[in-house]
Amino acid sequence: MVALHAFLALAAGFITMALLVAIMTAVLARLTPSWVSGEGKPQPGYIFVNLGYSFLAAAVGGYVAAWLAVANPLYHVLALGIIVLALAALSALQSKGKQPIWYQLALVALTPIGVLAGGLVRLRVVGIL
């Protein structure tokens, strides 16, 4: 039962993060269609806004994972951070050449840091830190 609860906390954190990124990407595409054109490299404005909301979404995902974790919320946050790091690295490898390398490296670095930041905020709220 503990393992199932741990899995659900991680899944909820990841799904929260993914949904927020998808929603913000759709909103950004609607508000600034010229930034998100399918042709060529992404616009600088899109890149910086995407980095910002990806970090915030990762922080919310880390907060949710820590909130739903019954035992040891920090372990759950660290596990989610490792999962996000691995998936961001795979995504960077897949989109090699399509986006600037610095942007891909920034996403690989920022998203796990965001997860950790959100988890630490939750731990601070409940008085563990």
C-alpha positions, 0 to 999 in steps of 0.5 A: 500500500505504501508503494502504491501511495508513493507511485500515486504521489509521483504520478500526481506531481508529474501529471500536474507539471505536464498539464500546466506546461501543456496549458501554458503552451496552448495559451502562449500559442494563442496569445503570440502565434508568431512565436510558436510557428512550426517553421525554423527555430523558436523565437527568443521570446518564446524560449524565455517565457517557456523556461519561466513557466516550465520552472514554475510548473515543475515547482508546482509538481514538486509541491504536489508530490510532497503534499501527497507523500505520506512518508518522507516527502523529500524522498518523493520530491527527489525521485520526481526530480530524477525522473524529470531530469531523465525525461528532460535529457531524453527530450533534449537528445530527441530534439537535437538540432531543432532547438538551441543547445543552451535552451535544451540544457537550461530545460534539463537543469531548470526543471529538476531544480523547480521540482526541488524548489516546490518540494522544499516550499511544501516542507517549509509550509508544514514546518519540516524545514 
